[in-house]
């Protein structure tokens, strides 16, 4: 394993992250008693990072009250004005990206390359919804019950106040990315980012307010779910959650009790199929990019590889060569290929999964161990073969830099193995024949499938929906649904001249005959 960092000193916080700047971001947390604090540490070094106020259930209730009061004015703000604010936010994110990159690396331990993908994602998302909201929210004429006589219009109104609970692994993409369409639809947002990466989310909030968003329209609270989770559920009109399947089930149950909607992006055990005609070197490079971004702490990254028997050995050789050559370490520049895990609990999970598999007969082809010489939470890119069902990581999400590799003898076998999971978030298919690869993609049980790419092609196609099937969640972000889910649809039907009851001079039996003839005529004319 190639490394360029031999100790922790090089990973000291960059000069941009001064105590004054971090403290200023912390003031944006909605919390009454500023004396109650929570500290976070830097994954690169284990040293202190942030000191944040903790929100109480009463603080959450206050945030919702102020958000609800502000939401009416925000909903009345013309979409053109919301668009201008969002495009200014887009520009600020790009102009000030160095601050965001430093924050994301300091809080999550990811590489600068991976952090820049989040900046790119938010720029694309902000631009897309700034420019598509007017079209998505504009009144739509719909076919009326009786042609010509029924004038039917579909309207969309904001839900009100949206609750967003965002995770630690992609702190800018998941925080701002889910708030943007909710705000553009005319909602207010109360958000709980994960405490470990709250500074990045607060940075996005600060930029949005600088761009012109009224202060109370988007607020953030900090605290453990066990403390403020009930208040977050009780206050909102819609729930957007990204996290574990177990937590998602509880949120779906509670949202059902309140009869509010919920969109849930949950776990995955994502598969990549390498077809027999795949270009080996290109696909091996793609597999590295698919399996190890953000040290594998990405909901849509690949944890299972299925390789055609004809090219299995050659592909594995090329894949191992690239994985072993990765630069692993801590640096606030673009020099590293893979960074650190984010939390001690994640290191424990990754280590336990690999140790369990090895003890039961799995073969370590690359990696397989932690690297405390680089920092407290580093773990090598790991490739395992001979993984069997009794091993924990066979069908449980590891969420780390670990991938399992299998061979297959027919495409039907590969599809069956890839689909043999309750999850269905993302998948990847690689092959020279794009038509055939897309056919395979269409057979996979996954909300997004990328051909000759890992995940970025589908994720970055913001005009198309993204989300999971099965245990990977409910609802979609991106696309029209990514904004319209934050609205209530309303149908306004104006009946003109003649309604559905017969005129005074016509009896009900005669009216039924008249209507029957009309329906048959419409059928013959091909009218829907």
KOLZA-489239 format. One line per field, with one value per residue (C-alpha): x, y, z. Coordinates in steps of 0.2 Angstrom, whole numbers, m for minus. Example, Ala and Ser with C-alpha at 12.3 -4.5 7.8 and 13.67 -1.06 7.14 Angstrom:
2
px <- (62 | 68)
py <- (m22 | m5)
pz <- (39 | 36)
//
This chain:
528
px <- (0 | 8 | 7 | 14 | 10 | 20 | 12 | m2 | 7 | 4 | m15 | m16 | m31 | m29 | m27 | m44 | m52 | m48 | m56 | m65 | m73 | m78 | m86 | m95 | m103 | m108 | m118 | m130 | m137 | m154 | m151 | m157 | m145 | m128 | m120 | m124 | m111 | m105 | m87 | m81 | m64 | m55 | m54 | m37 | m29 | m41 | m38 | m52 | m62 | m79 | m88 | m106 | m122 | m134 | m153 | m166 | m184 | m190 | m177 | m184 | m201 | m196 | m187 | m203 | m214 | m202 | m201 | m219 | m221 | m208 | m215 | m230 | m220 | m207 | m221 | m228 | m211 | m212 | m202 | m192 | m185 | m182 | m173 | m161 | m157 | m153 | m142 | m133 | m130 | m124 | m111 | m106 | m103 | m91 | m82 | m80 | m77 | m60 | m69 | m81 | m67 | m57 | m72 | m78 | m60 | m58 | m75 | m76 | m58 | m62 | m50 | m51 | m56 | m71 | m75 | m75 | m88 | m100 | m96 | m100 | m116 | m123 | m119 | m128 | m143 | m145 | m144 | m156 | m170 | m167 | m171 | m184 | m195 | m206 | m210 | m213 | m224 | m234 | m253 | m255 | m271 | m277 | m290 | m307 | m321 | m332 | m322 | m324 | m336 | m324 | m309 | m297 | m281 | m267 | m259 | m245 | m244 | m229 | m231 | m227 | m211 | m200 | m190 | m173 | m162 | m145 | m130 | m112 | m104 | m109 | m112 | m114 | m123 | m135 | m138 | m140 | m145 | m161 | m165 | m163 | m179 | m189 | m185 | m188 | m205 | m209 | m207 | m197 | m184 | m179 | m164 | m154 | m137 | m126 | m116 | m99 | m101 | m113 | m100 | m101 | m120 | m120 | m108 | m121 | m134 | m123 | m120 | m139 | m143 | m129 | m138 | m154 | m164 | m174 | m166 | m180 | m184 | m170 | m164 | m153 | m153 | m140 | m142 | m144 | m159 | m164 | m166 | m174 | m180 | m198 | m198 | m192 | m205 | m219 | m215 | m214 | m226 | m215 | m199 | m183 | m171 | m155 | m148 | m149 | m163 | m168 | m170 | m179 | m192 | m195 | m197 | m209 | m219 | m220 | m224 | m238 | m245 | m245 | m251 | m237 | m226 | m208 | m194 | m181 | m164 | m158 | m144 | m137 | m127 | m123 | m117 | m106 | m107 | m92 | m98 | m87 | m83 | m78 | m62 | m51 | m40 | m54 | m66 | m53 | m50 | m69 | m70 | m58 | m68 | m84 | m78 | m67 | m74 | m74 | m66 | m82 | m93 | m105 | m123 | m121 | m103 | m100 | m98 | m100 | m92 | m97 | m85 | m88 | m78 | m69 | m60 | m61 | m42 | m36 | m48 | m44 | m25 | m28 | m40 | m28 | m14 | m24 | m31 | m13 | m6 | m19 | m11 | m19 | m17 | m21 | m18 | m28 | m24 | m28 | m14 | m23 | m33 | m42 | m44 | m49 | m65 | m75 | m80 | m72 | m88 | m86 | m69 | m75 | m88 | m76 | m63 | m77 | m84 | m67 | m61 | m77 | m75 | m57 | m60 | m73 | m63 | m63 | m47 | m39 | m33 | m28 | m29 | m38 | m31 | m31 | m17 | m15 | 2 | m7 | m21 | m33 | m46 | m37 | m41 | m34 | m44 | m49 | m54 | m60 | m64 | m72 | m85 | m100 | m117 | m112 | m101 | m108 | m103 | m110 | m127 | m125 | m119 | m101 | m100 | m82 | m67 | m72 | m78 | m82 | m77 | m86 | m85 | m100 | m103 | m119 | m127 | m143 | m132 | m124 | m141 | m148 | m133 | m134 | m153 | m151 | m153 | m167 | m158 | m160 | m151 | m138 | m129 | m116 | m114 | m98 | m96 | m91 | m108 | m118 | m135 | m132 | m126 | m141 | m152 | m143 | m145 | m164 | m165 | m157 | m167 | m160 | m166 | m151 | m140 | m125 | m117 | m98 | m98 | m100 | m113 | m109 | m118 | m135 | m133 | m127 | m142 | m152 | m166 | m169 | m176 | m164 | m169 | m170 | m181 | m184 | m175 | m165 | m180 | m195 | m197 | m185 | m174 | m169 | m180 | m198 | m202 | m187 | m196 | m215 | m214 | m212 | m229 | m247 | m256 | m273 | m285 | m297 | m311 | m323 | m339 | m347 | m364 | m369 | m365 | m367 | m385 | m399 | m407 | m424 | m433 | m423 | m427 | m413 | m416 | m415 | m400 | m391 | m394 | m387 | m372 | m369 | m370 | m358 | m345 | m346 | m343 | m328 | m321 | m323 | m314 | m300 | m303 | m295)
py <- (0 | 16 | 31 | 48 | 53 | 45 | 54 | 65 | 82 | 85 | 84 | 98 | 109 | 121 | 139 | 143 | 134 | 146 | 145 | 161 | 155 | 138 | 147 | 159 | 144 | 136 | 152 | 147 | 132 | 135 | 132 | 142 | 136 | 139 | 132 | 114 | 109 | 94 | 92 | 83 | 77 | 77 | 59 | 63 | 65 | 62 | 80 | 92 | 100 | 108 | 114 | 115 | 120 | 106 | 109 | 103 | 97 | 115 | 122 | 111 | 116 | 135 | 132 | 125 | 139 | 152 | 142 | 141 | 160 | 163 | 150 | 160 | 175 | 164 | 154 | 171 | 176 | 174 | 159 | 172 | 179 | 162 | 158 | 173 | 168 | 150 | 156 | 167 | 153 | 143 | 156 | 158 | 139 | 139 | 155 | 149 | 131 | 131 | 134 | 120 | 108 | 111 | 109 | 93 | 85 | 91 | 84 | 68 | 63 | 61 | 66 | 83 | 74 | 67 | 83 | 92 | 80 | 87 | 105 | 100 | 91 | 106 | 118 | 106 | 104 | 122 | 127 | 114 | 118 | 137 | 135 | 121 | 126 | 138 | 125 | 111 | 122 | 131 | 126 | 111 | 109 | 91 | 82 | 85 | 73 | 79 | 86 | 105 | 106 | 102 | 114 | 105 | 112 | 104 | 115 | 112 | 120 | 119 | 106 | 119 | 115 | 101 | 91 | 85 | 73 | 72 | 60 | 62 | 54 | 67 | 82 | 95 | 85 | 78 | 93 | 107 | 95 | 90 | 107 | 116 | 108 | 110 | 128 | 131 | 123 | 137 | 127 | 131 | 118 | 113 | 102 | 91 | 87 | 74 | 82 | 75 | 85 | 99 | 113 | 109 | 110 | 126 | 133 | 130 | 138 | 153 | 155 | 153 | 167 | 177 | 174 | 182 | 168 | 175 | 169 | 158 | 149 | 137 | 132 | 119 | 110 | 99 | 84 | 66 | 58 | 50 | 67 | 78 | 65 | 65 | 84 | 83 | 71 | 81 | 98 | 94 | 92 | 81 | 70 | 69 | 56 | 48 | 35 | 17 | 5 | 2 | 20 | 23 | 10 | 19 | 35 | 28 | 21 | 37 | 47 | 35 | 38 | 57 | 54 | 64 | 60 | 53 | 51 | 39 | 35 | 20 | 6 | m3 | m18 | m12 | m24 | m21 | m33 | m35 | m42 | m54 | m40 | m27 | m17 | m24 | m9 | 4 | m7 | m10 | 9 | 11 | m3 | 7 | 23 | 13 | 4 | 16 | 34 | 42 | 26 | 17 | 27 | 31 | 24 | 21 | 14 | m4 | m18 | m33 | m37 | m50 | m54 | m65 | m81 | m78 | m62 | m65 | m69 | m55 | m42 | m47 | m45 | m27 | m22 | m28 | m19 | m2 | m5 | m8 | 7 | 19 | 33 | 32 | 46 | 63 | 79 | 95 | 94 | 83 | 71 | 57 | 43 | 38 | 46 | 40 | 33 | 46 | 38 | 25 | 15 | 14 | 8 | m5 | m11 | m13 | m22 | m34 | m38 | m42 | m52 | m62 | m66 | m71 | m82 | m91 | m94 | m78 | m74 | m57 | m52 | m34 | m24 | m31 | m21 | m4 | 9 | 17 | 24 | 36 | 41 | 34 | 29 | 23 | 6 | m1 | m3 | m21 | m35 | m51 | m68 | m84 | m75 | m86 | m83 | m87 | m72 | m56 | m45 | m57 | m48 | m34 | m17 | m14 | 5 | 5 | 2 | m17 | m26 | m44 | m52 | m67 | m75 | m80 | m91 | m83 | m67 | m74 | m81 | m63 | m55 | m67 | m65 | m46 | m46 | m58 | m45 | m35 | m19 | m10 | 7 | 7 | m4 | m4 | m14 | m13 | m19 | m13 | m17 | m3 | m10 | m26 | m18 | m7 | m23 | m31 | m14 | m15 | m32 | m26 | m22 | m5 | 12 | 18 | 8 | 15 | 8 | 10 | 21 | 18 | 30 | 48 | 46 | 42 | 53 | 68 | 67 | 78 | 79 | 60 | 52 | 44 | 33 | 15 | m1 | m13 | m10 | 4 | 16 | 25 | 41 | 49 | 64 | 73 | 75 | 82 | 71 | 78 | 94 | 89 | 77 | 93 | 99 | 95 | 92 | 101 | 98 | 112 | 107 | 120 | 112 | 123 | 124 | 106 | 95 | 77 | 78 | 78 | 94 | 97 | 91 | 75 | 60 | 50 | 35 | 45 | 54 | 37 | 32 | 49 | 48 | 30 | 35 | 49 | 37 | 25 | 40 | 46 | 28 | 27 | 44 | 38 | 51 | 47)
pz <- (0 | m5 | 7 | 8 | 26 | 40 | 54 | 60 | 60 | 42 | 45 | 57 | 53 | 39 | 43 | 36 | 50 | 64 | 81 | 78 | 61 | 68 | 83 | 72 | 62 | 79 | 83 | 69 | 79 | 85 | 104 | 119 | 133 | 124 | 140 | 135 | 122 | 112 | 106 | 90 | 84 | 68 | 60 | 53 | 70 | 84 | 90 | 95 | 81 | 85 | 101 | 97 | 107 | 110 | 105 | 117 | 112 | 117 | 105 | 91 | 95 | 95 | 78 | 70 | 77 | 70 | 53 | 52 | 55 | 41 | 29 | 24 | 18 | 9 | 0 | m6 | m13 | m32 | m39 | m49 | m33 | m25 | m41 | m39 | m21 | m26 | m41 | m29 | m17 | m32 | m36 | m17 | m16 | m31 | m25 | m7 | m11 | m2 | 14 | 11 | 6 | 22 | 33 | 24 | 26 | 44 | 49 | 39 | 35 | 16 | 2 | m6 | m22 | m14 | m5 | m22 | m29 | m15 | m21 | m39 | m33 | m24 | m38 | m51 | m39 | m35 | m53 | m58 | m46 | m48 | m66 | m66 | m51 | m61 | m74 | m61 | m50 | m64 | m65 | m77 | m87 | m86 | m96 | m88 | m85 | m99 | m114 | m116 | m102 | m88 | m86 | m74 | m67 | m56 | m43 | m31 | m14 | m2 | 12 | 25 | 36 | 31 | 43 | 36 | 45 | 36 | 39 | 42 | 27 | 13 | 24 | 10 | m2 | 10 | 20 | 6 | m7 | 1 | 8 | m9 | m18 | m2 | m1 | m19 | m17 | m4 | 12 | 27 | 33 | 51 | 49 | 61 | 53 | 61 | 75 | 68 | 52 | 57 | 53 | 35 | 35 | 45 | 32 | 18 | 29 | 31 | 13 | 9 | 21 | 13 | m4 | 3 | 11 | 26 | 43 | 50 | 34 | 36 | 53 | 61 | 77 | 84 | 96 | 98 | 90 | 106 | 113 | 100 | 87 | 94 | 93 | 75 | 70 | 79 | 71 | 53 | 39 | 29 | 34 | 23 | 31 | 25 | 36 | 41 | 36 | 55 | 58 | 42 | 47 | 64 | 55 | 42 | 56 | 65 | 50 | 46 | 63 | 59 | 41 | 34 | 20 | 21 | 9 | 15 | 8 | 17 | 16 | 2 | m3 | m21 | m34 | m50 | m64 | m76 | m92 | m103 | m116 | m103 | m106 | m92 | m88 | m89 | m79 | m66 | m64 | m63 | m49 | m39 | m41 | m37 | m21 | m12 | m13 | 4 | 11 | 5 | 16 | 2 | 1 | m18 | m18 | m23 | m10 | m22 | m38 | m50 | m64 | m80 | m79 | m96 | m89 | m70 | m67 | m79 | m71 | m53 | m57 | m64 | m50 | m36 | m45 | m45 | m27 | m20 | m28 | m20 | m10 | 7 | 19 | 26 | 16 | 13 | m5 | m20 | m18 | m9 | m17 | m1 | 16 | 33 | 40 | 50 | 67 | 79 | 78 | 59 | 61 | 73 | 61 | 46 | 57 | 64 | 47 | 39 | 54 | 55 | 36 | 37 | 53 | 43 | 27 | 17 | 7 | 8 | m9 | m4 | 12 | 27 | 41 | 50 | 48 | 64 | 58 | 47 | 59 | 71 | 59 | 43 | 35 | 20 | 4 | 6 | m7 | m2 | m11 | m5 | 5 | 10 | 17 | 35 | 35 | 42 | 27 | 14 | 15 | 28 | 23 | 29 | 24 | 22 | 10 | 8 | m8 | m11 | m28 | m36 | m53 | m63 | m78 | m86 | m86 | m79 | m64 | m62 | m62 | m49 | m38 | m39 | m35 | m20 | m7 | 1 | m3 | m20 | m20 | m34 | m46 | m60 | m76 | m87 | m105 | m122 | m130 | m123 | m129 | m120 | m105 | m103 | m105 | m90 | m81 | m83 | m75 | m59 | m43 | m40 | m40 | m51 | m62 | m70 | m86 | m88 | m72 | m54 | m47 | m53 | m70 | m62 | m46 | m57 | m69 | m57 | m69 | m66 | m50 | m38 | m23 | m17 | m19 | m5 | 11 | 3 | 6 | 0 | m12 | m23 | m23 | m39 | m54 | m54 | m39 | m29 | m28 | m30 | m15 | m4 | m11 | m9 | m26 | m28 | m42 | m47 | m58 | m66 | m73 | m86 | m95 | m91 | m76 | m72 | m67 | m81 | m87 | m79 | m95 | m96 | m85 | m77 | m88 | m104 | m97 | m94 | m112 | m118 | m107 | m113 | m131 | m127 | m119 | m134 | m146 | m136 | m136 | m155 | m157 | m146 | m133 | m116)
//
